[in-house]
């Protein structure tokens, strides 16, 4: 093997490997793409987990609200939104009473051509009201109280809480804080008020060892999300799984918690990939478009492979960062990290009830920085923004791999083409 191919932007990046390199390519266990995605969606809606079929659930409802993830998730919305809407309407809900809400969390809204790309179906855009959640709009949220375990204040978008039929759709993939994306996570933080989001993204949650990828048992974020769903009441979920080519490999529907767990149980073994050892060099990606649009999202790909990075080794990540660093709040957090250093920055987070917006991503970046060296390859990041990454920015991946091999004395290199969508673990 003389080269590696990484997901990068809307395509792939070829990386020549230096002489003497002994690569180990880490990919998900293959899940075959579905031959007939439309039939699979219809079957999921007719044979749900923990609930009646959608055609029955929609009977007698006055209105319906469907959540979709924002542009940072490659959810195949175009495959299922129209069938879901049509079944709801066929059951008697007026089309004008069906709405779609983009679960942005604290991300920016998706509008124009980006919204059309996100929805993936012109018919849906033409016939269904599609709106973005705004976590900072106090009046748009309904107060539900506080969670019983950790006292998180819970306020959610009224358009969803007040709907007669509530459906959360999304993608099930490893998530570096919440264990797995999708399901309950589309509700919180997806359509939560900023105080809810900032509470369970504070240091007392983020520094918990169980707030990690593919971990649900004991994960404080997951446990809070489950409590929030219980406070909300009746919710249904449609969960999808895609492969490296973004083809649909699985879809499930039903009660939001049970159906999400069923999908996690089905795909978990394919995502967690055992390897025989730790490596002095890990070469990975931020999973390409849309996840590598910003440096903010790139941090996920720095955290997920740490189990196979030898202490003091080098993690090299390729991310296009076509939209730069990310939000202004994230930029401010990175400026503080650079000015203060990792230890002093972390000290500023302790004791906060409400995290500053997006500083939790900077906090998560501390994990790979504590573990070893981090290097970034990016063609989209402005030169003046490079210092704010707080990592080494490299322009030659081949040279970076060679230098790491020389420094660590380890010829083995773990190559992870699809970044945080696969979780390598040390076998045994």
C-alpha positions in Angstrom: 0.0 0.0 0.0 1.6 3.2 -1.1 -1.2 5.7 -0.6 -4.2 6.4 1.6 -7.5 7.9 0.6 -9.4 10.1 3.1 -12.8 11.6 3.0 -12.3 15.3 2.3 -14.8 17.9 1.4 -17.2 16.6 -1.2 -14.7 14.1 -2.5 -11.6 12.2 -1.5 -8.0 13.1 -0.7 -5.1 10.9 -1.9 -2.2 10.8 0.5 1.1 9.3 -0.6 2.5 7.3 2.3 6.3 7.5 3.0 8.7 4.7 2.4 8.8 2.2 5.2 5.3 3.0 6.4 3.2 0.0 7.6 -0.4 1.2 7.4 -3.4 -0.4 9.1 -6.6 0.8 7.5 -9.5 1.1 9.9 -13.0 1.0 8.3 -16.5 0.0 9.6 -17.5 -3.5 9.1 -19.4 -3.5 5.8 -23.1 -3.0 6.0 -24.7 -3.6 2.6 -26.6 -0.7 1.2 -30.3 -1.3 0.8 -31.4 -2.4 -2.7 -34.7 -0.5 -2.4 -34.6 2.4 0.1 -38.2 3.4 -0.6 -39.4 -0.1 0.3 -37.3 -0.1 3.4 -38.7 3.2 4.6 -42.3 1.9 4.0 -41.5 -1.3 5.8 -40.1 0.6 8.8 -43.2 2.8 9.1 -45.4 -0.2 8.9 -43.4 -2.4 11.3 -42.2 0.0 14.1 -40.5 -0.7 17.4 -42.5 -0.1 20.5 -45.5 1.6 18.8 -48.3 1.3 16.3 -47.5 1.9 12.6 -47.4 5.5 11.5 -50.6 5.2 9.5 -52.4 4.3 12.8 -50.5 6.8 15.0 -51.6 9.7 12.7 -55.3 8.8 13.0 -57.3 11.6 14.7 -54.4 14.0 15.1 -54.9 17.7 14.6 -51.4 18.5 13.5 -47.9 17.1 13.3 -44.3 18.4 13.6 -41.3 16.5 12.2 -37.8 17.3 13.3 -34.9 17.0 10.9 -31.2 17.4 11.7 -29.3 20.5 10.4 -26.8 20.5 7.5 -24.0 19.1 9.7 -25.5 15.6 9.5 -25.7 13.7 6.2 -29.2 12.4 6.8 -31.0 11.1 3.7 -34.0 13.3 4.3 -35.0 13.1 0.7 -35.7 9.4 1.0 -38.2 9.5 3.8 -39.7 13.0 4.4 -42.4 12.8 1.7 -43.5 9.2 2.6 -43.8 10.3 6.2 -45.8 13.4 5.3 -48.0 11.5 2.9 -48.9 8.9 5.5 -49.8 11.6 8.0 -52.0 13.4 5.5 -53.6 10.2 4.3 -54.6 9.5 8.0 -56.6 12.8 8.0 -54.2 15.5 9.1 -54.5 18.5 6.8 -51.3 19.2 4.8 -51.2 22.7 6.1 -51.1 21.4 9.7 -47.9 19.4 9.0 -44.6 21.2 9.7 -40.9 20.4 9.6 -38.6 21.9 12.1 -34.8 22.0 11.6 -33.1 21.0 14.9 -30.2 23.4 14.8 -29.4 23.4 18.5 -27.1 26.4 18.8 -25.9 26.1 15.2 -26.8 28.7 12.6 -30.0 28.4 10.6 -30.1 26.6 7.2 -31.7 28.7 4.4 -31.9 29.0 0.7 -30.0 26.5 -1.4 -28.6 24.9 1.7 -32.1 24.3 3.0 -33.1 22.8 -0.3 -30.1 20.5 -0.1 -30.9 19.5 3.5 -34.6 18.7 2.8 -33.6 16.8 -0.4 -37.1 16.8 -2.0 -38.6 19.8 -3.9 -42.1 18.5 -3.3 -41.6 18.8 0.4 -40.3 22.3 0.2 -43.2 23.3 -2.0 -45.9 21.8 0.1 -44.7 21.7 3.7 -43.8 24.5 6.1 -40.1 24.2 7.0 -38.6 26.4 9.7 -35.4 26.6 11.7 -35.2 26.3 15.5 -33.7 29.3 17.3 -32.3 28.4 20.7 -32.0 32.1 21.7 -35.6 33.0 21.1 -37.1 32.9 24.6 -40.7 33.2 23.5 -40.4 30.3 21.1 -39.9 27.8 23.9 -42.1 26.1 26.5 -40.7 25.6 30.0 -41.0 22.0 31.2 -39.2 22.1 34.5 -35.9 20.6 35.6 -34.6 17.1 35.3 -34.9 15.1 38.5 -31.3 13.7 38.5 -29.1 16.7 37.8 -31.5 19.6 37.8 -31.0 20.6 34.1 -33.5 23.4 33.2 -35.6 22.1 30.3 -37.3 24.4 27.7 -38.1 23.1 24.2 -39.4 24.7 21.0 -43.2 25.2 21.3 -43.7 24.1 17.7 -42.7 20.6 18.7 -43.9 20.5 22.3 -47.4 21.7 21.3 -47.8 19.4 18.3 -50.3 16.6 18.4 -48.0 14.2 16.6 -44.3 14.5 17.2 -41.6 12.7 15.2 -37.8 13.2 15.5 -35.8 12.0 12.5 -32.0 11.7 12.3 -28.9 9.7 11.7 -27.4 7.1 14.1 -23.6 7.5 14.2 -21.0 7.6 17.0 -21.0 10.9 18.9 -18.0 11.9 20.9 -20.0 13.3 23.8 -23.5 11.8 23.8 -22.5 8.2 22.8 -24.6 8.1 19.7 -26.4 10.7 17.6 -30.0 10.6 16.6 -33.2 9.8 18.5 -33.4 11.7 21.8 -30.4 13.9 20.8 -32.4 15.5 18.0 -34.8 16.9 20.7 -32.1 18.0 23.1 -30.0 19.8 22.2 -31.7 19.9 18.7 -34.7 22.0 19.7 -33.7 23.0 23.2 -33.4 26.5 24.7 -29.8 27.8 25.0 -29.9 27.4 28.8 -30.8 23.7 28.5 -28.0 23.2 26.0 -25.4 25.2 27.9 -26.2 23.3 31.1 -25.5 19.8 29.9 -22.5 21.0 27.9 -20.9 22.4 31.1 -17.7 21.0 32.5 -19.4 18.8 35.0 -20.9 16.8 32.1 -18.0 17.2 29.6 -15.3 16.0 32.0 -17.2 12.9 32.9 -15.3 9.9 31.6 -18.6 8.3 30.4 -19.4 11.3 28.1 -17.8 9.5 25.3 -18.4 7.9 21.9 -20.5 4.7 21.7 -21.2 4.9 25.5 -24.8 5.2 26.7 -24.7 3.4 30.1 -23.8 6.0 32.7 -23.3 8.8 30.1 -24.6 11.9 31.8 -25.7 13.6 28.6 -27.6 10.5 27.4 -29.3 10.2 30.8 -30.4 13.8 30.8 -31.7 13.4 27.3 -33.8 10.4 28.3 -35.2 12.4 31.2 -36.1 15.2 28.9 -38.0 12.8 26.6 -39.9 11.5 29.6 -40.8 15.1 30.5 -42.0 15.8 27.0 -44.1 12.7 26.6 -45.2 10.9 23.5 -42.6 11.1 20.8 -41.7 8.9 17.8 -38.5 8.5 16.0 -37.2 7.6 12.5 -33.5 6.6 12.6 -31.3 6.1 9.6 -27.8 4.7 9.1 -25.6 5.4 6.0 -22.3 3.9 4.8 -19.1 5.7 3.6 -20.8 6.6 0.3 -23.8 8.0 2.2 -26.0 5.2 1.0 -28.9 4.0 3.2 -28.0 0.8 5.0 -30.7 0.7 7.7 -33.8 2.6 8.7 -36.0 2.1 11.8 -39.2 3.7 13.2 -41.1 3.6 16.4 -41.2 5.0 20.0 -38.2 7.4 20.0 -36.1 5.8 22.7 -36.8 2.1 21.9 -36.4 2.5 18.2 -33.2 4.5 18.5 -31.7 1.8 20.8 -32.8 -0.9 18.4 -30.8 0.8 15.6 -27.8 1.3 17.9 -27.9 -2.4 18.8 -28.0 -3.3 15.1 -25.0 -1.2 13.9 -22.9 -0.8 17.0 -20.7 -3.8 16.3 -20.0 -2.5 12.8 -18.8 0.9 14.0 -16.5 -0.3 16.8 -13.5 -1.8 15.1 -10.9 -3.6 17.1 -7.2 -3.3 16.1 -4.3 -5.1 17.6 -2.3 -2.2 19.1 -1.8 1.5 19.6 0.1 3.5 17.0 2.6 6.3 17.1 0.8 7.9 14.2 -2.9 8.2 13.4 -3.9 9.6 10.0 -7.6 10.4 9.9 -10.2 12.7 8.5 -13.1 14.8 9.7 -15.4 12.6 7.6 -15.7 14.9 4.6 -18.7 17.0 3.7 -20.8 18.2 5.6 -19.0 17.5 8.8 -15.7 19.1 7.7 -17.2 22.4 6.7 -15.9 24.0 9.9 -13.0 23.5 12.3 -15.6 23.3 15.1 -16.9 20.0 13.7 -13.4 18.8 13.0 -12.7 18.4 16.7 -14.9 15.3 16.7 -12.4 13.5 14.4 -9.6 14.3 16.9 -11.4 12.7 19.8 -12.8 9.5 18.5 -9.6 7.7 17.6 -7.7 8.3 20.8 -8.0 4.7 22.1 -5.5 3.6 19.4 -3.1 6.6 19.5 0.0 5.8 21.6 0.6 8.3 24.4 2.8 11.0 22.9 2.0 10.0 19.4 0.8 12.2 16.6 -2.8 12.5 15.4 -2.9 14.0 11.9 -6.4 15.0 10.6 -7.5 16.3 7.2 -10.4 18.7 7.1 -11.4 21.1 4.4 -12.9 23.7 6.7 -14.6 25.3 3.8 -16.5 27.6 6.1 -13.6 28.4 8.4 -13.4 28.1 12.1 -17.1 28.1 12.9 -19.2 30.4 15.1 -18.0 33.6 16.6 -18.5 32.1 20.0 -16.2 29.2 19.1 -13.6 31.6 17.8 -13.7 33.4 21.1 -13.2 30.1 23.0 -10.2 29.2 20.8 -8.7 32.7 21.3 -8.9 32.1 25.1 -7.3 28.6 24.7 -4.4 30.1 22.8 -4.0 33.0 25.2 -4.3 30.9 28.4 -3.0 27.5 27.5 -4.9 24.2 28.1 -4.7 24.0 31.8 -5.7 27.5 32.6 -8.4 27.4 30.0 -9.9 24.3 31.6 -9.7 26.0 35.0 -12.0 28.8 33.8 -14.7 26.2 33.0 -14.9 24.6 36.5 -17.9 25.6 38.5 -19.9 27.2 35.6 -23.6 26.2 35.7 -23.9 27.5 32.1 -21.1 26.9 29.6 -20.4 29.7 27.2 -21.8 28.9 23.8 -19.6 26.5 21.8 -16.7 26.5 24.3 -17.5 22.9 25.0 -15.9 22.0 21.6 -12.7 23.7 22.7 -12.9 21.8 25.9 -13.2 18.5 24.0 -10.1 19.5 21.9 -8.1 19.4 25.2 -8.5 15.6 25.2 -6.3 14.9 22.1 -4.0 17.7 23.1 -3.4 16.0 26.5 -2.8 12.7 24.7 -0.3 13.6 22.1 0.5 15.9 19.2 -2.3 17.1 16.9 -1.7 18.3 13.4 -4.2 19.6 10.9 -4.2 19.7 7.1 -6.8 22.1 5.6 -7.1 23.9 2.3 -10.1 26.0 3.4 -8.9 27.6 6.6 -7.7 31.2 6.2 -4.1 31.8 7.1 -5.0 34.3 9.8 -7.2 31.6 11.5 -4.5 28.9 11.6 -3.1 30.0 15.0 -6.6 29.8 16.5 -6.7 26.1 16.0 -4.2 25.7 18.8 -2.7 22.8 16.9 0.1 22.4 14.3 -1.2 23.2 10.8 0.7 21.2 8.1 0.7 21.6 4.3 2.2 18.2 3.4 0.6 15.1 4.8 3.3 12.8 3.5 6.0 14.8 5.2 3.9 15.0 8.4 3.5 11.2 8.5 7.2 10.7 7.8 8.2 13.1 10.6 5.9 11.4 13.1 7.3 8.0 12.2 10.8 9.3 12.7 10.0 10.9 16.0 8.1 8.0 17.5 10.2 5.2 16.0 7.0 3.4 15.1 6.5 2.5 11.4 2.9 1.6 12.0 0.3 4.1 11.0 -3.4 3.8 11.6 -5.3 5.2 8.6 -9.0 6.1 9.3 -10.5 7.2 6.0 -14.0 8.1 7.3 -12.9 9.9 10.5 -15.4 9.9 13.4 -17.9 7.7 11.7 -15.7 4.7 12.8 -14.4 4.1 16.3 -11.1 2.1 16.5 -10.5 0.4 19.8 -7.5 -1.7 21.0 -8.6 -5.3 20.9 -8.5 -7.2 24.1 
